[in-house]
Every structure is written in structure tokens, then in C-alpha cells.
Amino acid sequence: MSGCAHWIDDGLKSAEFKAPNGLIRIDLELDGDIISSISITGDFFMYPEDSLDQLEDTLVGAKADRASLLVRVENFYSSTGVQTPMMCPEHWVEAIMCAIGG
């Protein structure tokens, strides 16, 4: 995966993904193939700014596969009207998949 670095530290899966307009850092834990916790940080813009918490909440409980994650992130965009300049749902999914290691 281009622009991706991932590592595991004491069960916490982490990654940094270089998106076109920023860096996305993901820290997550899995319960089987389900995301049990996730933290998203990095160097990017999201408006309104408090939408990031909503995105994390949307992803908890998601199956850790590309298709399931993309559906959740696309639904998040359409239901909230969030704006992320030069970043799209696929960038978030790529960052998460990098952390998962797939």
C-alpha cells in the first residue's frame, strides 16, 4: 500500500496513511473481525470539526473489511454533510485497512 505505514503495539493496531491533503493516523482494536475501538487523528481538515467523534462512533462495531467500512463512511458523509477538503471516504477506509494490516 502506497503511503502507508502500520505497526502493532500491545494489541493496538496503528497506521499512518498519507492522503492527498493530509496525514491520517489510526489506532484501533479488534474483537475478532469487528472494530471495538478506534481513534482517528492526524493532519487534515474536517468541517464541522466535531464530526470526527461522530465518524469514530460510526466505525465502532463495523466489520473490519473494505466493503463494510466504505458503506459506513459513505453513510456518515451523506447523513452529516461533513466536508473534508481533498479527502474522500476511500481515504479513511484505506487508512483503517492499513492499520488492520490488509
N, C-alpha and C positions, 0 to 999 in steps of 0.2 A: 504494500500500500504506500503510495507516494505521499510524502508529507506527514507521516505518522510514526510516532514512537510510543511503545507501550511497555509496561512493566507491572509486576505483581509484588506487593509488599504486605506480608502478613494477611493474605487473603483478599486484600483490597486491590482491585484491578484498576489500573490507571493508564491514561494515554494523553498525549498532546497531538492535536491534529491541526495542520496549517491549512486553513480555509483561505479563499481568495481575499477576504478583507479582515483577517484576524486569526488569532490562535484560540482554539477551543481545548480546554483541559477537562477531562472526565475522570472522576473517581467513582467507582461503583462496586456493589456487592451483589452476588447472585445467590439465589436459593434454587438450586437445580438450574433450570434454564429461564428463570424468572428474575427480573431486576428487583431486588429487595430494598436497595437504597442507591441513590445517585446524587452526586454533587457536580454541578457544571460551573466552571469559572473560566477565565481567560481574558483575552484582549479582543473584544468585539463590542458592537453596539446592538442594543435591543430596546425598542420603544413600544409600549411603556417599559421602563426599567424593571418594575416589579413583576413583569411577566416571566422572568427567569424562574422564580419559585413555582409558578404555575406549570412551566414546562417540566421541571423536575417532578412535581406531583403527578403529572400526566404519564411520566415514564415509569414510575414505581408500579410494579405489578405487570409490566409488559413482558411478553415473551422476548427473549434475547435473540431474535433473528431479524434480519434486514427488512423483510416484508412487514412484519408486525410493528416494528419500530417506525417505519415510514408512514404507515397508516395513522399511528398515534400522533406523530409530529405534524403531519399534514392536517389532521383534525384540529390540533392545537392552533395552528396558523389560521385556519378558517373560522374557528369559534372565537378567537380572541382578537383577530385583526392585527396581531403583532407585526412589527416591521423590524427586519434585520438586514440593513443595507449590504448588498452584495453577498448575502448568505441565504441559502435555501434549505428546506427540510433535509435534503440529501446530505448536506454538510454535517448536520447534527448526527444523522444516522451513521455516517462514515466515522465520525469521532467515537461514537459509542461502540461500533463494531471493532474499531481499533483497540479500545480498552478491553473488550471481551476477548480479543485475540483472533478474530475471524474476519 
